[in-house]
Amino acid sequence: MLLTYKVEIEPTEKQAWQIDCHIGGSRWAYNLFLDINRQRYELRLLLFECVFL
């Protein structure tokens, strides 16, 4: 059985800034990943349409 615990932290101003920077970098990488996959998906659709037209 998996247990989860609620942990409350009170980061300093510098720690809060560092957390925000890491989250921003992660968001950028995730959005890039989504965009690359969208482009690959659209390319496959285009190639699929060309083959069957």
N, C-alpha and C positions, 0 to 999 in steps of 0.2 A: 504494500500500500504506500502510495506517495503522499508525503506530508509537505505542506508548504507553510512557511512562517512569514509573518509580516514584520519587516524590519524598517524602522524609521531612522533616517540619518539626518544629521544637521551639518551639511558640508560648509566649510569656510567659503569665503567669497572666491578665493583662488581655485578651490576644489570644484565649486559650482561652475566656474568658467571652463575648467578642464573637462568636466562632464559634458557641457554644452558643445565644446569643440569635438569631442569624440562622437557624440550623437550626430553632429553635422556631417562629419566625415563618413559615418556609416550610412546616413541618408543619401549622401552623394553617390556612394558606391552602389547602394541598392537601386537608386534611380538609373544609374548607368547600366546595371545588369538588366533591368526591365526594358530599357531602350534597345539594348543589343538583341534581346530575345524578340522584341516586337519587330525589329528590322529583319531578323532571320525568318520569322513567321510570315511576314509580308512577302519576302523574297520567295519563300517556298510556295505561297499561294500564286504568285506571278508565274513561277516556273511551271506549276501544275496546270494553270490555265493555258499556257503556251503549248504544252504537250497535248492537251485534249481539245484544242481548237482546230 
